[in-house]
């Protein structure tokens, strides 16, 4: 199948055009049926539009949930990093340098 040179239609534009098409097909059912488009075709197109809208709404909800979960995750990592800095400092003050490896602290020059 060859690619079209036309710019890609956005989701909102496609749904709006499809809904307009459904309305036109319903309003002119007798005329278009003579050319092979019946109520089954129109009903299927309408149903697919409704399903696409439902799926898009679900996708947007999931995106929002993912964003919130990512923020929660980053916050948790930052808290861990802060605690690690504090634990590192305390371990270095409390223990001789020879025992720092027990805490996962690599000696640096």
PDB file as gemmi writes it, atoms N, CA and C in Angstrom:
CRYST1    1.000    1.000    1.000  90.00  90.00  90.00 P 1                      
ATOM      1  N   UNK A   1       0.838  -1.177   0.000  1.00  0.00           N  
ATOM      2  CA  UNK A   1       0.000   0.000   0.000  1.00  0.00           C  
ATOM      3  C   UNK A   1       0.885   1.244   0.000  1.00  0.00           C  
ATOM      4  N   UNK A   2       0.704   2.118  -0.947  1.00  0.00           N  
ATOM      5  CA  UNK A   2       1.523   3.317  -1.068  1.00  0.00           C  
ATOM      6  C   UNK A   2       1.101   4.353  -0.037  1.00  0.00           C  
ATOM      7  N   UNK A   3       2.099   5.072   0.475  1.00  0.00           N  
ATOM      8  CA  UNK A   3       1.808   6.112   1.450  1.00  0.00           C  
ATOM      9  C   UNK A   3       1.240   7.333   0.752  1.00  0.00           C  
ATOM     10  N   UNK A   4       0.307   7.970   1.412  1.00  0.00           N  
ATOM     11  CA  UNK A   4      -0.307   9.178   0.875  1.00  0.00           C  
ATOM     12  C   UNK A   4       0.625  10.361   1.107  1.00  0.00           C  
ATOM     13  N   UNK A   5       0.595  11.320   0.186  1.00  0.00           N  
ATOM     14  CA  UNK A   5       1.435  12.498   0.354  1.00  0.00           C  
ATOM     15  C   UNK A   5       0.730  13.560   1.194  1.00  0.00           C  
ATOM     16  N   UNK A   6      -0.523  13.299   1.541  1.00  0.00           N  
ATOM     17  CA  UNK A   6      -1.274  14.235   2.374  1.00  0.00           C  
ATOM     18  C   UNK A   6      -0.759  14.206   3.805  1.00  0.00           C  
ATOM     19  N   UNK A   7      -0.858  15.345   4.498  1.00  0.00           N  
ATOM     20  CA  UNK A   7      -0.462  15.337   5.912  1.00  0.00           C  
ATOM     21  C   UNK A   7      -1.405  14.443   6.716  1.00  0.00           C  
ATOM     22  N   UNK A   8      -0.877  13.845   7.758  1.00  0.00           N  
ATOM     23  CA  UNK A   8      -1.654  12.944   8.601  1.00  0.00           C  
ATOM     24  C   UNK A   8      -2.752  13.729   9.324  1.00  0.00           C  
ATOM     25  N   UNK A   9      -3.930  13.151   9.378  1.00  0.00           N  
ATOM     26  CA  UNK A   9      -5.068  13.784  10.033  1.00  0.00           C  
ATOM     27  C   UNK A   9      -5.002  13.466  11.525  1.00  0.00           C  
ATOM     28  N   UNK A  10      -5.259  14.464  12.364  1.00  0.00           N  
ATOM     29  CA  UNK A  10      -5.224  14.240  13.804  1.00  0.00           C  
ATOM     30  C   UNK A  10      -6.415  13.393  14.240  1.00  0.00           C  
ATOM     31  N   UNK A  11      -6.299  12.855  15.424  1.00  0.00           N  
ATOM     32  CA  UNK A  11      -7.375  12.042  16.001  1.00  0.00           C  
ATOM     33  C   UNK A  11      -8.681  12.832  16.022  1.00  0.00           C  
ATOM     34  N   UNK A  12      -8.624  14.057  16.549  1.00  0.00           N  
ATOM     35  CA  UNK A  12      -9.840  14.871  16.683  1.00  0.00           C  
ATOM     36  C   UNK A  12     -10.460  15.169  15.322  1.00  0.00           C  
ATOM     37  N   UNK A  13      -9.613  15.470  14.341  1.00  0.00           N  
ATOM     38  CA  UNK A  13     -10.124  15.755  12.994  1.00  0.00           C  
ATOM     39  C   UNK A  13     -10.776  14.513  12.387  1.00  0.00           C  
ATOM     40  N   UNK A  14     -10.127  13.377  12.535  1.00  0.00           N  
ATOM     41  CA  UNK A  14     -10.661  12.136  11.973  1.00  0.00           C  
ATOM     42  C   UNK A  14     -12.011  11.782  12.599  1.00  0.00           C  
ATOM     43  N   UNK A  15     -12.103  11.887  13.917  1.00  0.00           N  
ATOM     44  CA  UNK A  15     -13.363  11.568  14.597  1.00  0.00           C  
ATOM     45  C   UNK A  15     -14.454  12.546  14.172  1.00  0.00           C  
ATOM     46  N   UNK A  16     -14.119  13.828  14.103  1.00  0.00           N  
ATOM     47  CA  UNK A  16     -15.114  14.830  13.689  1.00  0.00           C  
ATOM     48  C   UNK A  16     -15.600  14.556  12.266  1.00  0.00           C  
ATOM     49  N   UNK A  17     -14.666  14.242  11.371  1.00  0.00           N  
ATOM     50  CA  UNK A  17     -15.046  13.942   9.985  1.00  0.00           C  
ATOM     51  C   UNK A  17     -15.892  12.671   9.907  1.00  0.00           C  
ATOM     52  N   UNK A  18     -15.515  11.663  10.677  1.00  0.00           N  
ATOM     53  CA  UNK A  18     -16.259  10.401  10.666  1.00  0.00           C  
ATOM     54  C   UNK A  18     -17.670  10.594  11.222  1.00  0.00           C  
ATOM     55  N   UNK A  19     -17.797  11.388  12.279  1.00  0.00           N  
ATOM     56  CA  UNK A  19     -19.123  11.646  12.843  1.00  0.00           C  
ATOM     57  C   UNK A  19     -19.991  12.430  11.860  1.00  0.00           C  
ATOM     58  N   UNK A  20     -19.381  13.365  11.153  1.00  0.00           N  
ATOM     59  CA  UNK A  20     -20.108  14.115  10.130  1.00  0.00           C  
ATOM     60  C   UNK A  20     -20.539  13.182   8.997  1.00  0.00           C  
ATOM     61  N   UNK A  21     -19.652  12.263   8.623  1.00  0.00           N  
ATOM     62  CA  UNK A  21     -19.967  11.282   7.586  1.00  0.00           C  
ATOM     63  C   UNK A  21     -21.139  10.409   8.022  1.00  0.00           C  
ATOM     64  N   UNK A  22     -21.119   9.952   9.266  1.00  0.00           N  
ATOM     65  CA  UNK A  22     -22.211   9.126   9.787  1.00  0.00           C  
ATOM     66  C   UNK A  22     -23.530   9.890   9.694  1.00  0.00           C  
ATOM     67  N   UNK A  23     -23.512  11.145  10.105  1.00  0.00           N  
ATOM     68  CA  UNK A  23     -24.736  11.957  10.040  1.00  0.00           C  
ATOM     69  C   UNK A  23     -25.215  12.087   8.597  1.00  0.00           C  
ATOM     70  N   UNK A  24     -24.279  12.331   7.684  1.00  0.00           N  
ATOM     71  CA  UNK A  24     -24.633  12.438   6.271  1.00  0.00           C  
ATOM     72  C   UNK A  24     -25.185  11.140   5.712  1.00  0.00           C  
ATOM     73  N   UNK A  25     -24.568  10.027   6.079  1.00  0.00           N  
ATOM     74  CA  UNK A  25     -25.038   8.719   5.613  1.00  0.00           C  
ATOM     75  C   UNK A  25     -26.436   8.410   6.150  1.00  0.00           C  
ATOM     76  N   UNK A  26     -26.670   8.759   7.415  1.00  0.00           N  
ATOM     77  CA  UNK A  26     -27.996   8.512   7.998  1.00  0.00           C  
ATOM     78  C   UNK A  26     -29.060   9.388   7.337  1.00  0.00           C  
ATOM     79  N   UNK A  27     -28.717  10.652   7.097  1.00  0.00           N  
ATOM     80  CA  UNK A  27     -29.680  11.589   6.506  1.00  0.00           C  
ATOM     81  C   UNK A  27     -29.974  11.289   5.039  1.00  0.00           C  
ATOM     82  N   UNK A  28     -29.080  10.570   4.394  1.00  0.00           N  
ATOM     83  CA  UNK A  28     -29.238  10.264   2.971  1.00  0.00           C  
ATOM     84  C   UNK A  28     -29.174   8.762   2.730  1.00  0.00           C  
ATOM     85  N   UNK A  29     -29.764   8.015   3.642  1.00  0.00           N  
ATOM     86  CA  UNK A  29     -29.671   6.549   3.615  1.00  0.00           C  
ATOM     87  C   UNK A  29     -30.178   5.944   2.311  1.00  0.00           C  
ATOM     88  N   UNK A  30     -31.284   6.434   1.796  1.00  0.00           N  
ATOM     89  CA  UNK A  30     -31.839   5.853   0.565  1.00  0.00           C  
ATOM     90  C   UNK A  30     -30.891   6.050  -0.614  1.00  0.00           C  
ATOM     91  N   UNK A  31     -30.341   7.250  -0.735  1.00  0.00           N  
ATOM     92  CA  UNK A  31     -29.457   7.543  -1.869  1.00  0.00           C  
ATOM     93  C   UNK A  31     -28.162   6.730  -1.818  1.00  0.00           C  
ATOM     94  N   UNK A  32     -27.536   6.662  -0.630  1.00  0.00           N  
ATOM     95  CA  UNK A  32     -26.257   5.947  -0.536  1.00  0.00           C  
ATOM     96  C   UNK A  32     -26.445   4.433  -0.570  1.00  0.00           C  
ATOM     97  N   UNK A  33     -27.616   3.961  -0.167  1.00  0.00           N  
ATOM     98  CA  UNK A  33     -27.870   2.517  -0.211  1.00  0.00           C  
ATOM     99  C   UNK A  33     -27.894   2.026  -1.659  1.00  0.00           C  
ATOM    100  N   UNK A  34     -28.326   2.877  -2.566  1.00  0.00           N  
ATOM    101  CA  UNK A  34     -28.330   2.517  -3.987  1.00  0.00           C  
ATOM    102  C   UNK A  34     -26.911   2.257  -4.488  1.00  0.00           C  
ATOM    103  N   UNK A  35     -25.928   2.868  -3.819  1.00  0.00           N  
ATOM    104  CA  UNK A  35     -24.520   2.712  -4.215  1.00  0.00           C  
ATOM    105  C   UNK A  35     -23.765   1.720  -3.334  1.00  0.00           C  
ATOM    106  N   UNK A  36     -24.478   1.026  -2.441  1.00  0.00           N  
ATOM    107  CA  UNK A  36     -23.848  -0.063  -1.697  1.00  0.00           C  
ATOM    108  C   UNK A  36     -23.545   0.198  -0.231  1.00  0.00           C  
ATOM    109  N   UNK A  37     -23.886   1.363   0.294  1.00  0.00           N  
ATOM    110  CA  UNK A  37     -23.635   1.618   1.713  1.00  0.00           C  
ATOM    111  C   UNK A  37     -24.959   1.559   2.452  1.00  0.00           C  
ATOM    112  N   UNK A  38     -25.096   0.503   3.258  1.00  0.00           N  
ATOM    113  CA  UNK A  38     -26.336   0.294   4.000  1.00  0.00           C  
ATOM    114  C   UNK A  38     -26.212   0.695   5.455  1.00  0.00           C  
ATOM    115  N   UNK A  39     -27.242   0.372   6.203  1.00  0.00           N  
ATOM    116  CA  UNK A  39     -27.267   0.733   7.621  1.00  0.00           C  
ATOM    117  C   UNK A  39     -26.212  -0.017   8.429  1.00  0.00           C  
ATOM    118  N   UNK A  40     -25.853  -1.228   8.006  1.00  0.00           N  
ATOM    119  CA  UNK A  40     -24.803  -1.981   8.711  1.00  0.00           C  
ATOM    120  C   UNK A  40     -23.478  -1.230   8.651  1.00  0.00           C  
ATOM    121  N   UNK A  41     -23.151  -0.727   7.469  1.00  0.00           N  
ATOM    122  CA  UNK A  41     -21.912   0.028   7.279  1.00  0.00           C  
ATOM    123  C   UNK A  41     -21.918   1.276   8.158  1.00  0.00           C  
ATOM    124  N   UNK A  42     -23.023   2.011   8.116  1.00  0.00           N  
ATOM    125  CA  UNK A  42     -23.147   3.251   8.886  1.00  0.00           C  
ATOM    126  C   UNK A  42     -23.071   2.969  10.384  1.00  0.00           C  
ATOM    127  N   UNK A  43     -23.750   1.923  10.824  1.00  0.00           N  
ATOM    128  CA  UNK A  43     -23.730   1.551  12.246  1.00  0.00           C  
ATOM    129  C   UNK A  43     -22.328   1.155  12.692  1.00  0.00           C  
ATOM    130  N   UNK A  44     -21.625   0.421  11.846  1.00  0.00           N  
ATOM    131  CA  UNK A  44     -20.261   0.010  12.175  1.00  0.00           C  
ATOM    132  C   UNK A  44     -19.346   1.226  12.299  1.00  0.00           C  
ATOM    133  N   UNK A  45     -19.446   2.156  11.364  1.00  0.00           N  
ATOM    134  CA  UNK A  45     -18.624   3.367  11.418  1.00  0.00           C  
ATOM    135  C   UNK A  45     -18.925   4.156  12.692  1.00  0.00           C  
ATOM    136  N   UNK A  46     -20.194   4.283  13.023  1.00  0.00           N  
ATOM    137  CA  UNK A  46     -20.594   5.007  14.232  1.00  0.00           C  
ATOM    138  C   UNK A  46     -20.056   4.311  15.484  1.00  0.00           C  
ATOM    139  N   UNK A  47     -20.165   2.985  15.513  1.00  0.00           N  
ATOM    140  CA  UNK A  47     -19.677   2.204  16.658  1.00  0.00           C  
ATOM    141  C   UNK A  47     -18.162   2.343  16.801  1.00  0.00           C  
ATOM    142  N   UNK A  48     -17.445   2.302  15.684  1.00  0.00           N  
ATOM    143  CA  UNK A  48     -15.991   2.437  15.733  1.00  0.00           C  
ATOM    144  C   UNK A  48     -15.583   3.812  16.259  1.00  0.00           C  
ATOM    145  N   UNK A  49     -16.318   4.842  15.890  1.00  0.00           N  
ATOM    146  CA  UNK A  49     -16.038   6.189  16.409  1.00  0.00           C  
ATOM    147  C   UNK A  49     -16.225   6.228  17.924  1.00  0.00           C  
ATOM    148  N   UNK A  50     -17.329   5.664  18.389  1.00  0.00           N  
ATOM    149  CA  UNK A  50     -17.603   5.636  19.827  1.00  0.00           C  
ATOM    150  C   UNK A  50     -16.519   4.867  20.576  1.00  0.00           C  
ATOM    151  N   UNK A  51     -16.092   3.737  20.017  1.00  0.00           N  
ATOM    152  CA  UNK A  51     -15.043   2.935  20.656  1.00  0.00           C  
ATOM    153  C   UNK A  51     -13.713   3.680  20.665  1.00  0.00           C  
ATOM    154  N   UNK A  52     -13.411   4.391  19.582  1.00  0.00           N  
ATOM    155  CA  UNK A  52     -12.170   5.168  19.521  1.00  0.00           C  
ATOM    156  C   UNK A  52     -12.176   6.270  20.575  1.00  0.00           C  
ATOM    157  N   UNK A  53     -13.310   6.915  20.757  1.00  0.00           N  
ATOM    158  CA  UNK A  53     -13.425   7.966  21.775  1.00  0.00           C  
ATOM    159  C   UNK A  53     -13.217   7.374  23.165  1.00  0.00           C  
ATOM    160  N   UNK A  54     -13.836   6.231  23.429  1.00  0.00           N  
ATOM    161  CA  UNK A  54     -13.678   5.555  24.719  1.00  0.00           C  
ATOM    162  C   UNK A  54     -12.219   5.172  24.954  1.00  0.00           C  
ATOM    163  N   UNK A  55     -11.583   4.606  23.939  1.00  0.00           N  
ATOM    164  CA  UNK A  55     -10.175   4.205  24.065  1.00  0.00           C  
ATOM    165  C   UNK A  55      -9.269   5.410  24.273  1.00  0.00           C  
ATOM    166  N   UNK A  56      -9.544   6.495  23.574  1.00  0.00           N  
ATOM    167  CA  UNK A  56      -8.738   7.701  23.742  1.00  0.00           C  
ATOM    168  C   UNK A  56      -8.877   8.253  25.163  1.00  0.00           C  
ATOM    169  N   UNK A  57     -10.103   8.258  25.678  1.00  0.00           N  
ATOM    170  CA  UNK A  57     -10.316   8.730  27.051  1.00  0.00           C  
ATOM    171  C   UNK A  57      -9.556   7.867  28.049  1.00  0.00           C  
ATOM    172  N   UNK A  58      -9.587   6.557  27.826  1.00  0.00           N  
ATOM    173  CA  UNK A  58      -8.857   5.644  28.704  1.00  0.00           C  
ATOM    174  C   UNK A  58      -7.352   5.881  28.599  1.00  0.00           C  
ATOM    175  N   UNK A  59      -6.877   6.090  27.383  1.00  0.00           N  
ATOM    176  CA  UNK A  59      -5.456   6.349  27.175  1.00  0.00           C  
ATOM    177  C   UNK A  59      -5.027   7.634  27.890  1.00  0.00           C  
ATOM    178  N   UNK A  60      -5.824   8.673  27.802  1.00  0.00           N  
ATOM    179  CA  UNK A  60      -5.503   9.933  28.482  1.00  0.00           C  
ATOM    180  C   UNK A  60      -5.481   9.741  29.997  1.00  0.00           C  
ATOM    181  N   UNK A  61      -6.418   8.962  30.524  1.00  0.00           N  
ATOM    182  CA  UNK A  61      -6.445   8.673  31.961  1.00  0.00           C  
ATOM    183  C   UNK A  61      -5.183   7.921  32.377  1.00  0.00           C  
ATOM    184  N   UNK A  62      -4.788   6.947  31.563  1.00  0.00           N  
ATOM    185  CA  UNK A  62      -3.582   6.171  31.867  1.00  0.00           C  
ATOM    186  C   UNK A  62      -2.326   7.033  31.795  1.00  0.00           C  
ATOM    187  N   UNK A  63      -2.293   7.956  30.845  1.00  0.00           N  
ATOM    188  CA  UNK A  63      -1.151   8.880  30.756  1.00  0.00           C  
ATOM    189  C   UNK A  63      -1.041   9.715  32.023  1.00  0.00           C  
ATOM    190  N   UNK A  64      -2.183  10.196  32.509  1.00  0.00           N  
ATOM    191  CA  UNK A  64      -2.191  10.995  33.736  1.00  0.00           C  
ATOM    192  C   UNK A  64      -1.730  10.155  34.926  1.00  0.00           C  
ATOM    193  N   UNK A  65      -2.196   8.913  34.997  1.00  0.00           N  
ATOM    194  CA  UNK A  65      -1.771   8.011  36.074  1.00  0.00           C  
ATOM    195  C   UNK A  65      -0.277   7.740  35.994  1.00  0.00           C  
ATOM    196  N   UNK A  66       0.227   7.529  34.785  1.00  0.00           N  
ATOM    197  CA  UNK A  66       1.653   7.268  34.601  1.00  0.00           C  
ATOM    198  C   UNK A  66       2.483   8.470  35.035  1.00  0.00           C  
ATOM    199  N   UNK A  67       2.026   9.657  34.681  1.00  0.00           N  
ATOM    200  CA  UNK A  67       2.749  10.870  35.063  1.00  0.00           C  
ATOM    201  C   UNK A  67       2.803  10.997  36.583  1.00  0.00           C  
ATOM    202  N   UNK A  68       1.678  10.760  37.243  1.00  0.00           N  
ATOM    203  CA  UNK A  68       1.631  10.841  38.702  1.00  0.00           C  
ATOM    204  C   UNK A  68       2.525   9.775  39.333  1.00  0.00           C  
ATOM    205  N   UNK A  69       2.500   8.562  38.789  1.00  0.00           N  
ATOM    206  CA  UNK A  69       3.316   7.473  39.317  1.00  0.00           C  
ATOM    207  C   UNK A  69       4.801   7.769  39.109  1.00  0.00           C  
ATOM    208  N   UNK A  70       5.140   8.358  37.977  1.00  0.00           N  
ATOM    209  CA  UNK A  70       6.533   8.716  37.700  1.00  0.00           C  
ATOM    210  C   UNK A  70       7.016   9.764  38.694  1.00  0.00           C  
ATOM    211  N   UNK A  71       6.178  10.759  38.982  1.00  0.00           N  
ATOM    212  CA  UNK A  71       6.541  11.781  39.966  1.00  0.00           C  
ATOM    213  C   UNK A  71       6.738  11.159  41.343  1.00  0.00           C  
ATOM    214  N   UNK A  72       5.877  10.226  41.710  1.00  0.00           N  
ATOM    215  CA  UNK A  72       5.997   9.525  42.989  1.00  0.00           C  
ATOM    216  C   UNK A  72       7.301   8.724  43.043  1.00  0.00           C  
ATOM    217  N   UNK A  73       7.624   8.052  41.947  1.00  0.00           N  
ATOM    218  CA  UNK A  73       8.847   7.253  41.848  1.00  0.00           C  
ATOM    219  C   UNK A  73      10.094   8.132  41.975  1.00  0.00           C  
ATOM    220  N   UNK A  74      10.115   9.242  41.245  1.00  0.00           N  
ATOM    221  CA  UNK A  74      11.264  10.156  41.288  1.00  0.00           C  
ATOM    222  C   UNK A  74      11.425  10.728  42.695  1.00  0.00           C  
ATOM    223  N   UNK A  75      10.323  11.061  43.332  1.00  0.00           N  
ATOM    224  CA  UNK A  75      10.358  11.572  44.702  1.00  0.00           C  
ATOM    225  C   UNK A  75      10.956  10.536  45.646  1.00  0.00           C  
ATOM    226  N   UNK A  76      10.557   9.281  45.466  1.00  0.00           N  
ATOM    227  CA  UNK A  76      11.079   8.197  46.308  1.00  0.00           C  
ATOM    228  C   UNK A  76      12.585   8.021  46.091  1.00  0.00           C  
ATOM    229  N   UNK A  77      13.023   8.076  44.828  1.00  0.00           N  
ATOM    230  CA  UNK A  77      14.459   7.959  44.537  1.00  0.00           C  
ATOM    231  C   UNK A  77      15.240   9.106  45.164  1.00  0.00           C  
ATOM    232  N   UNK A  78      14.685  10.310  45.110  1.00  0.00           N  
ATOM    233  CA  UNK A  78      15.347  11.467  45.719  1.00  0.00           C  
ATOM    234  C   UNK A  78      15.466  11.299  47.229  1.00  0.00           C  
ATOM    235  N   UNK A  79      14.419  10.753  47.867  1.00  0.00           N  
ATOM    236  CA  UNK A  79      14.453  10.509  49.309  1.00  0.00           C  
ATOM    237  C   UNK A  79      15.529   9.478  49.651  1.00  0.00           C  
ATOM    238  N   UNK A  80      15.626   8.432  48.846  1.00  0.00           N  
ATOM    239  CA  UNK A  80      16.655   7.407  49.064  1.00  0.00           C  
ATOM    240  C   UNK A  80      18.039   8.021  48.925  1.00  0.00           C  
ATOM    241  N   UNK A  81      18.208   8.833  47.892  1.00  0.00           N  
ATOM    242  CA  UNK A  81      19.508   9.461  47.662  1.00  0.00           C  
ATOM    243  C   UNK A  81      19.900  10.354  48.842  1.00  0.00           C  
ATOM    244  N   UNK A  82      18.948  11.098  49.370  1.00  0.00           N  
ATOM    245  CA  UNK A  82      19.213  11.976  50.512  1.00  0.00           C  
ATOM    246  C   UNK A  82      19.605  11.154  51.740  1.00  0.00           C  
ATOM    247  N   UNK A  83      18.877  10.062  51.987  1.00  0.00           N  
ATOM    248  CA  UNK A  83      19.216   9.196  53.119  1.00  0.00           C  
ATOM    249  C   UNK A  83      20.588   8.560  52.937  1.00  0.00           C  
ATOM    250  N   UNK A  84      20.916   8.188  51.710  1.00  0.00           N  
ATOM    251  CA  UNK A  84      22.227   7.591  51.430  1.00  0.00           C  
ATOM    252  C   UNK A  84      23.351   8.588  51.708  1.00  0.00           C  
ATOM    253  N   UNK A  85      23.126   9.861  51.341  1.00  0.00           N  
ATOM    254  CA  UNK A  85      24.149  10.887  51.625  1.00  0.00           C  
ATOM    255  C   UNK A  85      24.373  11.011  53.130  1.00  0.00           C  
ATOM    256  N   UNK A  86      23.260  11.032  53.876  1.00  0.00           N  
ATOM    257  CA  UNK A  86      23.359  11.151  55.333  1.00  0.00           C  
ATOM    258  C   UNK A  86      24.046   9.923  55.932  1.00  0.00           C  
ATOM    259  N   UNK A  87      23.648   8.731  55.496  1.00  0.00           N  
ATOM    260  CA  UNK A  87      24.249   7.496  56.005  1.00  0.00           C  
ATOM    261  C   UNK A  87      25.733   7.427  55.656  1.00  0.00           C  
ATOM    262  N   UNK A  88      26.084   7.866  54.470  1.00  0.00           N  
ATOM    263  CA  UNK A  88      27.480   7.904  54.032  1.00  0.00           C  
ATOM    264  C   UNK A  88      28.305   8.780  54.967  1.00  0.00           C  
ATOM    265  N   UNK A  89      27.785   9.970  55.231  1.00  0.00           N  
ATOM    266  CA  UNK A  89      28.515  10.913  56.078  1.00  0.00           C  
ATOM    267  C   UNK A  89      28.689  10.351  57.487  1.00  0.00           C  
ATOM    268  N   UNK A  90      27.629   9.773  58.043  1.00  0.00           N  
ATOM    269  CA  UNK A  90      27.697   9.212  59.397  1.00  0.00           C  
ATOM    270  C   UNK A  90      28.673   8.037  59.438  1.00  0.00           C  
ATOM    271  N   UNK A  91      28.602   7.152  58.452  1.00  0.00           N  
ATOM    272  CA  UNK A  91      29.506   5.993  58.418  1.00  0.00           C  
ATOM    273  C   UNK A  91      30.959   6.445  58.335  1.00  0.00           C  
ATOM    274  N   UNK A  92      31.227   7.464  57.548  1.00  0.00           N  
ATOM    275  CA  UNK A  92      32.604   7.955  57.407  1.00  0.00           C  
ATOM    276  C   UNK A  92      33.104   8.581  58.705  1.00  0.00           C  
ATOM    277  N   UNK A  93      32.194   9.241  59.435  1.00  0.00           N  
ATOM    278  CA  UNK A  93      32.597   9.850  60.704  1.00  0.00           C  
ATOM    279  C   UNK A  93      32.743   8.802  61.808  1.00  0.00           C  
ATOM    280  N   UNK A  94      31.878   7.790  61.799  1.00  0.00           N  
ATOM    281  CA  UNK A  94      31.845   6.809  62.886  1.00  0.00           C  
ATOM    282  C   UNK A  94      32.865   5.688  62.731  1.00  0.00           C  
ATOM    283  N   UNK A  95      33.246   5.375  61.520  1.00  0.00           N  
ATOM    284  CA  UNK A  95      34.087   4.204  61.289  1.00  0.00           C  
ATOM    285  C   UNK A  95      35.436   4.610  60.700  1.00  0.00           C  
ATOM    286  N   UNK A  96      36.462   3.815  60.989  1.00  0.00           N  
ATOM    287  CA  UNK A  96      37.756   4.074  60.351  1.00  0.00           C  
ATOM    288  C   UNK A  96      37.667   3.767  58.850  1.00  0.00           C  
ATOM    289  N   UNK A  97      38.487   4.415  58.084  1.00  0.00           N  
ATOM    290  CA  UNK A  97      38.468   4.296  56.626  1.00  0.00           C  
ATOM    291  C   UNK A  97      38.566   2.843  56.159  1.00  0.00           C  
ATOM    292  N   UNK A  98      39.279   2.022  56.879  1.00  0.00           N  
ATOM    293  CA  UNK A  98      39.471   0.617  56.506  1.00  0.00           C  
ATOM    294  C   UNK A  98      38.147  -0.164  56.516  1.00  0.00           C  
ATOM    295  N   UNK A  99      37.147   0.305  57.241  1.00  0.00           N  
ATOM    296  CA  UNK A  99      35.869  -0.419  57.351  1.00  0.00           C  
ATOM    297  C   UNK A  99      34.763   0.185  56.490  1.00  0.00           C  
ATOM    298  N   UNK A 100      35.053   1.219  55.739  1.00  0.00           N  
ATOM    299  CA  UNK A 100      34.040   1.876  54.905  1.00  0.00           C  
ATOM    300  C   UNK A 100      33.427   0.927  53.872  1.00  0.00           C  
ATOM    301  N   UNK A 101      34.213  -0.035  53.414  1.00  0.00           N  
ATOM    302  CA  UNK A 101      33.711  -0.971  52.387  1.00  0.00           C  
ATOM    303  C   UNK A 101      32.513  -1.776  52.889  1.00  0.00           C  
ATOM    304  N   UNK A 102      32.425  -1.987  54.196  1.00  0.00           N  
ATOM    305  CA  UNK A 102      31.286  -2.705  54.776  1.00  0.00           C  
ATOM    306  C   UNK A 102      29.971  -1.975  54.483  1.00  0.00           C  
ATOM    307  N   UNK A 103      30.068  -0.693  54.245  1.00  0.00           N  
ATOM    308  CA  UNK A 103      28.897   0.146  53.982  1.00  0.00           C  
ATOM    309  C   UNK A 103      28.727   0.440  52.490  1.00  0.00           C  
ATOM    310  N   UNK A 104      29.615  -0.162  51.698  1.00  0.00           N  
ATOM    311  CA  UNK A 104      29.547   0.076  50.257  1.00  0.00           C  
ATOM    312  C   UNK A 104      30.217   1.367  49.840  1.00  0.00           C  
ATOM    313  N   UNK A 105      31.008   1.927  50.729  1.00  0.00           N  
ATOM    314  CA  UNK A 105      31.689   3.188  50.425  1.00  0.00           C  
ATOM    315  C   UNK A 105      33.049   2.857  49.839  1.00  0.00           C  
ATOM    316  N   UNK A 106      33.262   3.313  48.634  1.00  0.00           N  
ATOM    317  CA  UNK A 106      34.554   3.122  47.982  1.00  0.00           C  
ATOM    318  C   UNK A 106      35.458   4.280  48.388  1.00  0.00           C  
ATOM    319  N   UNK A 107      36.674   3.944  48.744  1.00  0.00           N  
ATOM    320  CA  UNK A 107      37.610   5.009  49.109  1.00  0.00           C  
ATOM    321  C   UNK A 107      38.016   5.753  47.855  1.00  0.00           C  
ATOM    322  N   UNK A 108      37.972   7.054  47.952  1.00  0.00           N  
ATOM    323  CA  UNK A 108      38.368   7.867  46.796  1.00  0.00           C  
ATOM    324  C   UNK A 108      39.492   8.790  47.201  1.00  0.00           C  
ATOM    325  N   UNK A 109      40.321   9.099  46.247  1.00  0.00           N  
ATOM    326  CA  UNK A 109      41.470   9.956  46.532  1.00  0.00           C  
ATOM    327  C   UNK A 109      41.196  11.357  46.117  1.00  0.00           C  
TER     328      UNK A 109                                                      
END                                                                             
